[in-house]
Amino acid sequence: MHPELQRHLDGELSRDELPPELRAEADVWRELLAGVRMTAGAPTELEHRVMLALPHRTAADWRDRLTALWQPRAVRVRPLPALLAAAAAAAALVLGPAAWRADPADEPVAGGVAAADVVYVQFVLSAPHAQSVAVAGDFNGWAPSTHPLVQTAADGVWRGVVPIPAGVHKYMFVIDGAEWVTDPGAERYIDDGFGMRNALISVTRPARARSS
Amino acid sequence: MRALPTGLLLALALAIPASANAQAGALERALAALPAPAAEALRDALQQAAARGLPTDPLLNKALEGTAKGAPAERILLAVRELAVELEAARDALPANPRPSSGELTATADVMRRGVSPEAVRQLARGRTADEPFELALHTLGDLVERGLPVEVALEILSTWREDGVDAERLRTITPAVDRLTRAGMTPERAGREVARDLGRGTPVTPPAAGRGRRN
């Protein structure tokens, strides 16, 4: 096609700007293109007719699909990724089975507890000579530094607020990271089995502050 | 034939409760703190407990407690094994339905160690209501038995507390009230009956302050 005729068909040149010898050919092209544009749209109701032509799903089809799940079939698996997946499953079985029996609310998590039924409890201990005081118990996996108390004044009294799930919990204070001390103001006590006494605290809703 | 998506396999393999990760971390910490033979023995103890249908988180917590407190490995293992026996006894004392939580089993084991009989636990659990702080009720029973109250009086107090509306704060007042009355000269049994009567009337279980008279 002549380049100027192409520019005319693209709308860049008017018919009058074409060389006279190309104008007749341009007229023919325009008529042809007008016919194409009229038939280029999708036929009316084509979508509806296509949908009708598709096979209709019935309950029997779903039964067939469910039955197919029970049919033996060959499955192709790439060896290395499959081995990795099997190793991950084995690790989950070895590390996880004990936890599957556990009550989530009673998890021995260090530094965190389940959001449900958590009550904020204030612990207080007078320890004027301590450099640091923390509270450790079954609510934080007995981690001796996860929940430090703070001395807000020079009165030797250490305080800290700890989120604890509802229930009865055992705890002790840890002074200077090494000395385990029983709360002298606890609700009740119980032997810890290691020659010391754990304090017991019962946490129920609504939250209440406690002090010793 | 089609290849099974490896991502799906991994997702299935790793679809374990998030809490398992926390416990796996705790287990790792306990095992790392013990000498290899003791760590192996601890793992065995946990597996045996799990095989007997016991919750393992209290046992793991006991091991963590022992390691944190610097107890010798053999003492830690002994404490874990003793606790497993106590948890099993506690489970036998509690009704199977509803299934007791590990916290309830632990509290039951604790109060049985404090001298509460399995039968008393069974009686307390029998009258249990859905919305009561059962672990605290168990320990209150332990307090009262420990103070020398006859178990039937202790159970009567708790039964009256239940009829009064299972209020946790009211439950907390029971042991101090008994203590104040016995310090004032009452026998534990009489103090217990007095507290039960107050609970039944819906009146405060706290006795009058000194100098304003003493209840008889």
Interface residues (C-beta under 8 A of the other chain):
Chain A: R73 A74 V75 R76 V77 R78 P81 A82 L84 A85 A86 A88 A89 A92 L95 G96 P97 A98 A99 W100 R101 A102 D103 P104 A105 D106 E107 P108 V109 A110 G112 A114 A136 D138 G141 W142 A143 P144 A166 G167 V168 K170 W180 E187 R188 I190 D191 D192 G193 F194 G195 M196 L200 S202 T204 R205 R208
Chain B: M1 R2 A3 L4 T6 L9 L10 L12 A13 L14 I16 P17 S19 A20 A22 Q23 A24 G25 A26 L27 R29 L46 Q47 A50 G53 L54 P55 T56 D57 P58 L60 N61 K62 L64 E65 G66 T67 A68 K69 A71 R75 I76 L78 A79 E82 L83 S101 S102 G103 T106 A107 D110 R113 R114 P133 E135 L136 L138 H139 G142 D143 A168 E169 R172 T175
